[in-house]
Amino acid sequence: MENNQNQQILKDIISQFKNKEKLPEKDVLAEDINKLIKDKFEIKEEWQINYKLDELIKILNDDYSSENDLNFKNRISEAIRFKIKTINGVSLKYRSIAFVIDIVAIAILGSIIPQSILNANHGLYSLIFFLLYFALLNYFFSSTIGEKILKIKLISGDEQKATFIQILFRELLFLTIFTGVGTIVYLINGFYWDKATKLKLIFENK
């Protein structure tokens, strides 16, 4: 399926640019290609696409004998790839690994905070720092450090960027997992913090 999509994309790119006397500047060409891919395949954000612009330019400048030529197809496959594949959620195993990495990152970051702040109200500081770590990283980068290492992203149910309020509410709900009630809700209803906020974790395709 991916190869067929890649081939169709390149055919459309060729039909737009092949007969032009001169290709647009690289930044303009990249913008045009992004728009073409997003419009044709209903991809909503640029981080969902990955392609080698220099390779595409070479293909556009070269003569090719047939779109069914094996070498032509291989070049397409190398030049364009869809970067994201939505999977039915990220399992507890990978969430747990990412969370452990994040806890280590939080501990390292927390160690550089002045002791005077920590001693003032350690419990409240820890809670605020925990929430800000997850909320801000997920909002600005769609991933925490642990999620980034495992190539996981947090997005909304319609695959748009999540809002800060959604993310903050999600993290507050997640904290209840450490209470008896939260654990029971999880065992009955799964990842209720995702369901309640209409957010989801997905894997990026390498």
N, C-alpha and C positions, 0 to 999 in steps of 0.2 A: 504493500500500500504506500509506504513512504517513498519508494523509488518511483512509483507512478506519479505521485504528487510532485516530486522533484522534477521529473521529466516535463510534466505539464507546465510547471512554473517557468522552467527555462525556455520552453517553446513560446510562452507568452512574452517573456523578456526579449527573446530574439525577434519576435514579430514586432515589438515596439521599437527596438533600437538597431536591429541588424541593418536596415536599409538607410539609416541616417549616415550622412557624409562624415560626421564626427560625433563621437560619444560625448555626453555631458561630462562636466568635471566630476571627479570621484565622489565628492560629498553630495552633489545633486543626483548623481546616478544612484547612490546608496539610498537616498530619500525616496526616489521614484520606485526602486525595487522593493523597499519596505512597504510602500503604499500598495503596490501591485500584489504582493504576497498577502498582506493583511486583508485587502478587499476580496481577493479571489477565494481565499480559504477561511474567511471570517475569523482570522486571528486578531485578537484585540490589543495585544501589547507587544512592543518590539522585542522584549526579552524572551518571547516565545520563539523567535527565529534566530538561526545562526547560519551564516554563509561566509564564504571566502570571496571578498569583493575582487581581489586581484585575479583570482582564478576565473571568475565570471567575465571580467574584462577581456582576458585572454580568449575565452570561448567566443565572446561576441566579435572579437577581431579576427578570429581564425575562420577559414573556410571549413565546412563540414559536408560530407557527402550524403549522409542520411541520418535522420533522427533515430532510426532503428539500429544504427551502427553500435556495436558493443562498446567500443572505446568512447564513443559519444555519451552513452549511458553511464559508463563508469566515471567520466569527468563530471557529469551532472551530480551523481551521487556524492562525489568528493566536494563539489562546489557548494551545494545547498543541503542543509539538513534542518529539520524541525528540532528545535532544542528542547521543547517541553512535551512531555507525555503525561496526561492526567491519568492517574491510577486511582482505584477506589480507596482512597485514603492511605495513610502511612501507618503501618502496623505498630502495636505497642512495643515490639522489639526495637525498632529503629527510633521511635519516639524516646524510648528509655535511654538508648545510647546517646542520642543528641542531648537529652536532659543532663546526663552525667557529665558530658563535656562542658555544658553550660554552667553547671555547678562549680566545676573546677575553674572556669573562666571568671565566674563571679567571685570566687575565693581569692583569685590572683588580683583582680581589680579592687576588691575590698581591702586587700592588704596595703594598698597605697594611700588609703584614706587616713587622715590624721587621727591618732588615738583619742584626742580630745573630743572629736565628734562621736566616735564610737562609744566612749565612756558616758557621754551625755544621755543617750537613750539607745542602747544597742539594739533592743528588740524592734523599736519603731524604725530605726535606720535600716536594719536588715530587710524589713518588709518593703519599705519604699524603694530601696536599691534593687531588690529582687523584681518588683513590679516594673520599675523603670527600665531595667536591663532587657526584659522580655518585650515590653510594650514598645520601647523606642526602636530597638533593633528590628523587630518585626514590622513596625510601621515604615521606617526609612529604607530598610533593605529586604523586607519580606522574609528574612531569615535571621536567626540568632547565630552565634559562632558555631554551635554544635550542629544546627540545621544546615548551615553553609558547608561544613565539612562533609556531611552526608548527602549534599545536593538535594535538600528539601526546601520547599517554599510554602509560605502561608498566603493563601489567597481567599477571596470571597467565593461564595457558591456559584456566582456567575462569572468567575475567573477575572474579576476586576480587582483593583488594588483595595485592600481592606482599609477601613477608616480607623483612626486612632481610638475612637470610642468603642468600636467593635473589638479591637485588640485588647484594650484595657479591661473591658468587661469579661472577655475570654480568660485573661490571666487571673482575674479575681475569682472567676468560677473554678479555674484549675486549682487554686489554692485550697478550695474546699475538699479536694481529694485527700488532703492530709487529716481531715476529720472523719469521724465514723460515718456521718451522714453522706459526705461526698463519696466515700469509698463504696457505700451501698448503692448509691445512684449510678456510679460508674459500672458496677457489676451487673446492674439491671439494664442500663441504657447505653453503655459504651461511652464514647467520648462526648459526653453531654456538653462540655464547654465549647466544642465545635458546633454541635447541633443547635444550641441555644443562640449562638451568635452568627450562624449561617456562614461559618468560615471552614476551611479545610486545608490540610497539609497534603502536598503533592510532591512527587519525585520529579526532578529534572532529568531529562535524557542526557547522557554524557556526550 
